[in-house]
Amino acid sequence: MFSDKARYCMANTGWIFGGDPLKDFAAPGSLVYLRRELIAWGDSIKLRYGQKPEDAPFLWNHMLQYTQICARLANDI
């Protein structure tokens, strides 16, 4: 992942038949991609947030702000 070839790596998000939607299928140790169990969504990507805000502070803060904005907009409807 830290070489020039890393630009060719990509992980799609999607869903898994009978899978647990709360389980991180892109976590280390998961074989979902190798077994081709993922039904990929072509219009989105998976962001690795980690388990807590300290793992990816920018993403956690950005999504917190996004969620708050959406909640305010929904409340105004």
N, C-alpha and C positions, 0 to 999 in steps of 0.2 A: 504493500500500500504506500510505501514511501519512496518508490522509484518512479522513473518516467513513465512506466507502464501503468501506473495507478489510474491514469485518466481513462483507461479502457474498462475499469471496474464499475459496475453499477448493480444496485440491488433494487428490484421492483417491490412495491407493496401490493397487496391484494388480499385474498382470502383463501382459506383452506377448507375443503369439504370436511365437515364435522370437527373443525378445529376450534380451539378456545380463543375467542376474540380478545381476551385479556392477556394472552401469552405473547411475549415478544419472540416471534419466529425468526428474527434476524440476530438474536443474541448468540454469543459464542456457545458452541456445542450443538446448535440446531442443525439438523440435516435437511430442512425443508427445501432449500435451494438445490442441494445435491440430488435429492430424490425427486425433484421436479413436482413437488406436491402443491406448489403455489399457483393459484389462478390469478395471474397478474393483471393489475389495472394499468392500462397504458397511459393514463393521464396524470399520474401522481408518482411521487417518490417517497421513500421512507426516510425520515430524519431520525438519527440516533440521539434520543434525549437523555439516555442513561436512567438511573434509578432515582436520582435526586437532583435538585437544582444545581448543586456544586459540580455535577458531571458535565453539564453543558449550559452554563449560566445564560448565554445569549439566547439560545433556543427557548429555555424555560421562561425567561422574561418576555421575549417576543410573543410567545403563545399566550402568556398571561394577559398581556395588553390586548392582543387580538380577541381573546375570549371576552374580556371586559367590554370592549367596543361592541362586539356582537350582542352581548346581553343588554347594553344600553339601547342599541338600535331596536332590538326586539321589544323592549319595554316601551318604546315610543310608538310602536305600531298600534 
